[in-house]
C-alpha cells in the first residue's frame, strides 16, 4: 500500500503500458500539511503565553513540531502500480 488511508483504483502505468490496479494516497494529505504548518505558526504567535506554563505546553509543542518530517513524508507519497511498483497516472 502507498501509505495510510490509501485506496485501490485503476490507473495507467507507463512501465506496464496498461491500465493496472494501483494504490492512490488519500488526497487530503497535502491540505493537512498546510493545516499542520498553520498550527506551527499559531504556536509561534502564542509562544509568549506558552512560556507561562513552561513544564507542559512547551514540551507538548515540541512533540507536535517533531512530527513535521512524518507529515512531509506522507504528503509526498505518489500513486503506485501494484504489479511493478512504478508511478501511475489517471486512467485515460
ROFIMAR-796373 format. One record per atom (N, C-alpha, C): atom name; x, y, z. Coordinates in Angstrom, 1 decimal, decimal comma. Each point is the difference from the previous one (the first is absolute). Last residue first. Layout:
// residues N
VEXSE CA X Y Z
...
This chain:
// residues 92
VEXSE N -6,7 6,8 -18,7
VEXSE CA -0,4 0,8 -1,2
VEXSE C -1,1 -0,6 -0,7
VEXSE N 1,9 0,0 5,4
VEXSE CA -0,4 -0,8 -1,1
VEXSE C -0,5 0,8 -1,2
VEXSE N 3,6 2,0 3,6
VEXSE CA -1,5 -0,3 -0,2
VEXSE C -0,2 -0,8 -1,2
VEXSE N 4,8 -0,7 1,8
VEXSE CA -0,8 1,2 -0,2
VEXSE C -1,5 -0,4 -0,1
VEXSE N 4,8 -2,2 2,5
VEXSE CA -1,1 -0,1 -0,9
VEXSE C -0,7 1,4 -0,2
VEXSE N 5,1 -2,5 1,7
VEXSE CA -1,0 1,1 0,2
VEXSE C -1,0 -0,1 -1,1
VEXSE N 2,5 -4,6 1,5
VEXSE CA 0,2 1,3 -0,6
VEXSE C -1,0 1,0 0,3
VEXSE N 0,3 -4,8 1,2
VEXSE CA 0,4 1,0 1,0
VEXSE C 0,3 1,3 -0,6
VEXSE N -1,9 -4,4 -1,9
VEXSE CA 1,5 0,3 -0,1
VEXSE C 0,5 1,0 1,0
VEXSE N -4,6 -1,6 0,2
VEXSE CA 0,7 -1,1 -0,7
VEXSE C 1,5 0,2 0,0
VEXSE N -3,2 3,1 1,8
VEXSE CA 0,1 -1,2 0,9
VEXSE C 0,8 -1,1 -0,7
VEXSE N 0,4 5,5 -0,6
VEXSE CA -0,5 -1,2 -0,6
VEXSE C 0,2 -1,2 0,9
VEXSE N -0,5 5,3 1,8
VEXSE CA 0,9 -1,0 -0,6
VEXSE C -0,7 -1,2 -0,5
VEXSE N -0,3 5,7 1,6
VEXSE CA -0,7 -1,2 -0,3
VEXSE C 0,9 -1,0 -0,6
VEXSE N 2,2 3,5 3,4
VEXSE CA -0,6 0,0 -1,4
VEXSE C -0,8 -1,3 -0,2
VEXSE N 1,9 3,2 4,5
VEXSE CA -0,2 -1,3 -0,6
VEXSE C -0,7 0,1 -1,3
VEXSE N 1,2 3,5 3,3
VEXSE CA 0,8 -0,1 -1,2
VEXSE C -0,3 -1,3 -0,8
VEXSE N -1,9 1,3 4,3
VEXSE CA -0,5 0,9 -1,0
VEXSE C 0,7 -0,2 -1,3
VEXSE N 1,5 -2,4 3,8
VEXSE CA -1,3 -0,5 -0,4
VEXSE C -0,6 0,9 -1,1
VEXSE N 4,1 1,4 1,9
VEXSE CA 0,2 -1,3 -0,7
VEXSE C -1,3 -0,6 -0,5
VEXSE N 0,0 4,0 2,6
VEXSE CA 0,5 0,2 -1,3
VEXSE C 0,2 -1,3 -0,8
VEXSE N -1,4 -0,3 4,5
VEXSE CA -1,0 0,7 -0,8
VEXSE C 0,5 0,2 -1,4
VEXSE N 3,1 -1,6 3,1
VEXSE CA -1,0 -1,0 -0,3
VEXSE C -1,1 0,5 -0,9
VEXSE N 3,2 3,0 1,7
VEXSE CA 0,6 -0,9 -1,0
VEXSE C -1,0 -1,1 -0,4
VEXSE N -1,2 3,1 3,4
VEXSE CA 0,0 0,7 -1,3
VEXSE C 0,6 -1,0 -1,1
VEXSE N -0,8 -0,5 5,0
VEXSE CA -0,7 -0,8 -1,0
VEXSE C 0,1 0,6 -1,4
VEXSE N 1,7 2,0 4,1
VEXSE CA 0,9 -1,1 -0,4
VEXSE C -0,7 -0,9 -1,1
VEXSE N -2,3 3,6 2,3
VEXSE CA 0,9 0,5 -1,1
VEXSE C 0,9 -1,1 -0,5
VEXSE N -2,8 -0,9 3,7
VEXSE CA -0,8 0,2 -1,2
VEXSE C 0,9 0,4 -1,2
VEXSE N 2,0 -0,4 4,2
VEXSE CA -0,4 -1,3 -0,5
VEXSE C -0,8 0,1 -1,2
VEXSE N 1,2 4,0 2,1
VEXSE CA 1,2 -0,6 -0,6
VEXSE C -0,3 -1,5 -0,5
VEXSE N -3,4 2,3 2,4
VEXSE CA 0,2 0,7 -1,2
VEXSE C 1,2 -0,6 -0,8
VEXSE N -0,8 -1,5 4,4
VEXSE CA -1,0 -0,4 -0,9
VEXSE C 0,1 0,6 -1,4
VEXSE N 2,9 1,5 3,4
VEXSE CA 0,4 -1,4 -0,4
VEXSE C -1,1 -0,6 -1,0
VEXSE N -1,0 4,3 1,8
VEXSE CA 1,2 0,1 -0,8
VEXSE C 0,4 -1,5 -0,5
VEXSE N -3,6 0,5 3,1
VEXSE CA -0,3 0,5 -1,3
VEXSE C 1,2 0,0 -0,9
VEXSE N 0,4 -1,4 4,6
VEXSE CA -0,9 -0,8 -0,7
VEXSE C -0,2 0,4 -1,5
VEXSE N 3,0 2,2 3,3
VEXSE CA 0,2 -1,5 0,2
VEXSE C -1,0 -0,9 -0,7
VEXSE N 0,1 5,1 0,1
VEXSE CA 1,2 -0,6 -0,6
VEXSE C 0,1 -1,5 0,1
VEXSE N -3,5 4,0 0,2
VEXSE CA -0,1 -1,4 0,4
VEXSE C 1,1 -0,8 -0,6
VEXSE N 0,0 4,5 -0,9
VEXSE CA -0,6 0,1 1,4
VEXSE C -0,2 -1,5 0,6
VEXSE N 1,3 0,8 -4,6
VEXSE CA 1,2 0,0 1,0
VEXSE C -0,5 0,2 1,4
VEXSE N -3,0 0,3 -3,7
VEXSE CA 0,4 -1,4 0,3
VEXSE C 1,1 -0,1 1,0
VEXSE N -1,6 4,1 -1,7
VEXSE CA -0,9 -0,5 0,9
VEXSE C 0,4 -1,4 0,4
VEXSE N 2,5 2,2 -3,3
VEXSE CA 0,2 0,7 1,3
VEXSE C -1,0 -0,5 1,0
VEXSE N -0,2 -2,0 -4,4
VEXSE CA 1,1 -0,4 0,9
VEXSE C 0,2 0,9 1,2
VEXSE N -3,3 0,0 -3,9
VEXSE CA -0,4 -0,2 1,4
VEXSE C 1,1 -0,3 0,9
VEXSE N 0,7 0,5 -4,7
VEXSE CA -0,7 1,2 0,4
VEXSE C -0,3 -0,1 1,5
VEXSE N 1,8 -3,8 -2,0
VEXSE CA 1,0 1,1 0,1
VEXSE C -0,6 1,3 0,5
VEXSE N -2,8 -3,7 -0,9
VEXSE CA 0,8 -0,2 1,2
VEXSE C 1,1 1,1 0,2
VEXSE N -2,6 0,0 -3,9
VEXSE CA -0,8 0,5 1,2
VEXSE C 0,8 -0,3 1,3
VEXSE N 1,9 -1,6 -4,0
VEXSE CA 0,0 1,5 0,0
VEXSE C -0,8 0,6 1,2
VEXSE N -0,1 -4,6 -0,7
VEXSE CA 1,3 0,3 0,5
VEXSE C 0,1 1,6 0,0
VEXSE N -3,9 -1,7 -1,8
VEXSE CA 0,0 -0,2 1,5
VEXSE C 1,4 0,3 0,5
VEXSE N -0,4 0,1 -4,6
VEXSE CA -0,8 1,1 0,6
VEXSE C 0,0 -0,1 1,5
VEXSE N 1,9 -3,5 -2,5
VEXSE CA 0,9 1,2 0,0
VEXSE C -0,7 1,2 0,6
VEXSE N -2,6 -3,9 -0,6
VEXSE CA 1,1 -0,3 1,0
VEXSE C 0,9 1,2 0,1
VEXSE N -3,3 0,1 -3,3
VEXSE CA -0,6 0,2 1,3
VEXSE C 1,1 -0,2 1,1
VEXSE N 1,2 -1,0 -4,4
VEXSE CA -0,2 1,5 0,2
VEXSE C -0,5 0,3 1,4
VEXSE N 0,3 -4,5 -1,2
VEXSE CA 1,3 0,5 0,2
VEXSE C -0,1 1,6 0,2
VEXSE N -3,9 -2,3 -1,2
VEXSE CA 0,3 -0,2 1,4
VEXSE C 1,4 0,5 0,4
VEXSE N -1,4 0,1 -4,6
VEXSE CA -0,7 1,0 0,9
VEXSE C 0,3 -0,2 1,5
VEXSE N 1,8 -3,4 -2,8
VEXSE CA 0,6 1,3 -0,3
VEXSE C -0,7 1,2 0,7
VEXSE N -1,7 -4,5 0,5
VEXSE CA 1,2 0,2 0,6
VEXSE C 0,7 1,3 -0,2
VEXSE N -4,3 -1,9 -1,8
VEXSE CA 0,0 1,0 1,0
VEXSE C 1,3 0,2 0,7
VEXSE N -1,3 -3,4 -3,4
VEXSE CA 0,3 1,3 -0,6
VEXSE C 0,1 1,1 1,1
VEXSE N 1,4 -5,3 0,4
VEXSE CA -1,1 0,8 0,4
VEXSE C 0,2 1,5 -0,5
VEXSE N 2,4 -3,9 -2,7
VEXSE CA 0,0 0,5 1,3
VEXSE C -1,2 0,9 0,2
VEXSE N 0,4 -4,3 -3,3
VEXSE CA -0,1 1,4 0,0
VEXSE C 0,0 0,6 1,4
VEXSE N 1,4 -4,8 -3,0
VEXSE CA -0,4 0,6 1,3
VEXSE C 0,1 1,5 -0,1
VEXSE N -1,1 -3,8 -4,0
VEXSE CA 1,0 0,8 0,6
VEXSE C -0,6 0,5 1,4
VEXSE N -0,7 -3,5 -4,7
VEXSE CA -0,5 0,3 1,4
VEXSE C 1,1 0,8 0,7
VEXSE N -0,1 0,3 -5,4
VEXSE CA 0,2 -1,0 1,1
VEXSE C -0,7 0,5 1,3
VEXSE N 0,7 0,8 -5,8
VEXSE CA -0,8 0,5 1,2
VEXSE C 0,1 -1,1 1,0
VEXSE N 4,0 0,6 -3,4
VEXSE CA -1,3 -0,5 0,0
VEXSE C -0,7 0,7 1,2
VEXSE N 4,8 -0,2 -1,1
VEXSE CA -0,6 0,5 -1,2
VEXSE C -1,5 -0,5 -0,1
VEXSE N 3,7 -0,4 3,4
VEXSE CA -0,7 -1,1 -0,4
VEXSE C -0,7 0,3 -1,4
VEXSE N 2,5 3,5 2,0
VEXSE CA 0,9 -1,2 -0,1
VEXSE C -0,7 -1,2 -0,6
VEXSE N -2,5 4,0 0,9
VEXSE CA 0,9 0,1 -1,2
VEXSE C 0,9 -1,2 -0,1
VEXSE N -5,0 0,3 2,3
VEXSE CA 1,4 -0,2 0,3
VEXSE C 0,9 0,1 -1,3
VEXSE N -5,2 1,6 1,8
VEXSE CA 0,8 -0,4 -1,1
VEXSE C 1,5 0,0 0,4
VEXSE N -4,6 -1,1 3,1
VEXSE CA 0,9 1,1 -0,5
VEXSE C 0,8 -0,5 -1,1
VEXSE N -4,4 -1,4 3,8
VEXSE CA 0,8 -0,2 -1,2
VEXSE C 0,8 1,2 -0,4
VEXSE N -1,0 -1,2 5,2
VEXSE CA -0,8 0,4 -1,2
VEXSE C 0,8 -0,2 -1,2
VEXSE N 0,0 -0,4 5,9
VEXSE CA 0,3 -0,6 -1,3
VEXSE C -0,9 0,4 -1,1
VEXSE N 1,8 2,8 4,6
VEXSE CA -1,1 -0,8 -0,6
VEXSE C 0,5 -0,7 -1,2
VEXSE N 2,0 2,3 5,1
VEXSE CA 0,1 -0,2 -1,5
VEXSE C -1,2 -0,8 -0,5
VEXSE N 1,4 1,4 4,7
VEXSE CA -1,2 0,5 -0,7
VEXSE C 0,0 -0,1 -1,5
VEXSE N 4,8 -0,3 2,1
VEXSE CA -1,2 -0,1 0,7
VEXSE C -1,2 0,6 -0,8
VEXSE N 4,2 -1,8 -2,8
VEXSE CA -0,2 0,9 1,1
VEXSE C -1,4 -0,3 0,7
VEXSE N 1,1 -2,4 -4,1
VEXSE CA 0,8 1,3 0,0
VEXSE C -0,3 0,9 1,1
VEXSE N 0,1 -5,7 -0,6
VEXSE CA -0,9 1,2 0,0
VEXSE C 0,9 1,2 0,0
